[in-house]
C-alpha cells in the first residue's frame, strides 16, 4: 500500500473522530452534505484527473480508481468536508463552553 493511501485513510479516520466528538456525525444533515460533496468531488476530480491537469506518480496510489480518479482523492475530499463541518459546529468555542451552550446555560 502506498504512503499516499495510508495517509488518506489516517486523515479520514481522524476526521470521523472529530465529527463524532463534535456531535455532527449524529446529524442527518451532515450525511446529506457528505453525499452532495461526494458528487461534487466526482464531477470536479473527473475533470482534473481526466484532462489531466492533476496526475499521480507511479506507485503513489493504491490503484483503486473510479475512472481516472484514485480512491485517495475521495478519502481526502470527504475528510476535508467532515473536518470543516466539525470545526464550523464548534464556532471556535472551547469544549466546556460548547457544552454550556448546548445545555442552554449560556
One Martini backbone bead per residue (centre of mass of N, CA, C, O) as a GRO file, in nm:
protein
  106
    1UNK     BB    1   0.097   0.036   0.023
    2UNK     BB    2   0.077   0.356  -0.012
    3UNK     BB    3   0.134   0.647   0.151
    4UNK     BB    4  -0.114   0.801   0.045
    5UNK     BB    5  -0.321   0.595   0.140
    6UNK     BB    6  -0.256   0.593   0.439
    7UNK     BB    7  -0.300   0.895   0.485
    8UNK     BB    8  -0.597   0.903   0.394
    9UNK     BB    9  -0.706   0.709   0.611
   10UNK     BB   10  -0.609   0.869   0.860
   11UNK     BB   11  -0.758   1.132   0.799
   12UNK     BB   12  -1.043   1.013   0.793
   13UNK     BB   13  -1.041   0.902   1.080
   14UNK     BB   14  -0.998   1.178   1.217
   15UNK     BB   15  -1.257   1.307   1.103
   16UNK     BB   16  -1.455   1.110   1.237
   17UNK     BB   17  -1.375   1.179   1.524
   18UNK     BB   18  -1.443   1.481   1.509
   19UNK     BB   19  -1.742   1.443   1.433
   20UNK     BB   20  -1.816   1.283   1.686
   21UNK     BB   21  -1.712   1.482   1.909
   22UNK     BB   22  -1.912   1.725   1.798
   23UNK     BB   23  -2.191   1.566   1.677
   24UNK     BB   24  -2.221   1.561   1.353
   25UNK     BB   25  -2.247   1.244   1.303
   26UNK     BB   26  -2.562   1.254   1.423
   27UNK     BB   27  -2.641   1.412   1.160
   28UNK     BB   28  -2.817   1.409   0.875
   29UNK     BB   29  -2.700   1.663   0.731
   30UNK     BB   30  -2.410   1.567   0.713
   31UNK     BB   31  -2.474   1.324   0.510
   32UNK     BB   32  -2.595   1.492   0.287
   33UNK     BB   33  -2.345   1.666   0.243
   34UNK     BB   34  -2.155   1.433   0.185
   35UNK     BB   35  -2.298   1.344  -0.078
   36UNK     BB   36  -2.273   1.610  -0.231
   37UNK     BB   37  -1.964   1.628  -0.212
   38UNK     BB   38  -1.910   1.364  -0.364
   39UNK     BB   39  -2.030   1.450  -0.631
   40UNK     BB   40  -1.845   1.696  -0.670
   41UNK     BB   41  -1.584   1.535  -0.668
   42UNK     BB   42  -1.636   1.372  -0.919
   43UNK     BB   43  -1.664   1.600  -1.120
   44UNK     BB   44  -1.392   1.757  -1.066
   45UNK     BB   45  -1.193   1.513  -1.075
   46UNK     BB   46  -1.257   1.424  -1.360
   47UNK     BB   47  -1.139   1.675  -1.487
   48UNK     BB   48  -0.854   1.688  -1.353
   49UNK     BB   49  -0.771   1.377  -1.427
   50UNK     BB   50  -0.873   1.360  -1.735
   51UNK     BB   51  -0.706   1.586  -1.901
   52UNK     BB   52  -0.444   1.630  -1.722
   53UNK     BB   53  -0.392   1.832  -1.447
   54UNK     BB   54  -0.381   1.582  -1.260
   55UNK     BB   55  -0.118   1.376  -1.131
   56UNK     BB   56   0.033   1.049  -1.069
   57UNK     BB   57   0.261   0.863  -0.959
   58UNK     BB   58   0.406   0.580  -0.954
   59UNK     BB   59   0.296   0.421  -0.657
   60UNK     BB   60   0.100   0.646  -0.502
   61UNK     BB   61  -0.130   0.443  -0.533
   62UNK     BB   62  -0.350   0.169  -0.509
   63UNK     BB   63  -0.534   0.150  -0.798
   64UNK     BB   64  -0.793   0.257  -0.702
   65UNK     BB   65  -1.068   0.348  -0.928
   66UNK     BB   66  -1.270   0.609  -1.086
   67UNK     BB   67  -1.138   0.594  -1.339
   68UNK     BB   68  -0.913   0.864  -1.298
   69UNK     BB   69  -0.993   0.835  -0.989
   70UNK     BB   70  -0.856   0.812  -0.700
   71UNK     BB   71  -0.952   0.711  -0.389
   72UNK     BB   72  -0.786   0.926  -0.229
   73UNK     BB   73  -0.955   1.173  -0.317
   74UNK     BB   74  -1.205   1.090  -0.155
   75UNK     BB   75  -1.084   1.074   0.125
   76UNK     BB   76  -0.983   1.367   0.147
   77UNK     BB   77  -1.243   1.517   0.075
   78UNK     BB   78  -1.422   1.398   0.304
   79UNK     BB   79  -1.242   1.489   0.533
   80UNK     BB   80  -1.265   1.790   0.482
   81UNK     BB   81  -1.563   1.810   0.527
   82UNK     BB   82  -1.573   1.704   0.823
   83UNK     BB   83  -1.381   1.914   0.945
   84UNK     BB   84  -1.542   2.165   0.865
   85UNK     BB   85  -1.804   2.091   1.018
   86UNK     BB   86  -1.678   2.055   1.296
   87UNK     BB   87  -1.554   2.339   1.319
   88UNK     BB   88  -1.815   2.500   1.274
   89UNK     BB   89  -1.977   2.381   1.521
   90UNK     BB   90  -1.791   2.522   1.745
   91UNK     BB   91  -1.732   2.836   1.693
   92UNK     BB   92  -1.446   2.849   1.856
   93UNK     BB   93  -1.514   2.689   2.105
   94UNK     BB   94  -1.470   2.546   2.380
   95UNK     BB   95  -1.598   2.265   2.515
   96UNK     BB   96  -1.739   2.383   2.775
   97UNK     BB   97  -1.896   2.604   2.619
   98UNK     BB   98  -2.051   2.419   2.427
   99UNK     BB   99  -2.205   2.270   2.651
  100UNK     BB  100  -2.350   2.518   2.765
  101UNK     BB  101  -2.500   2.589   2.506
  102UNK     BB  102  -2.643   2.312   2.463
  103UNK     BB  103  -2.785   2.340   2.765
  104UNK     BB  104  -2.866   2.660   2.806
  105UNK     BB  105  -2.647   2.834   2.997
  106UNK     BB  106  -2.587   3.073   2.747
   0.00000   0.00000   0.00000
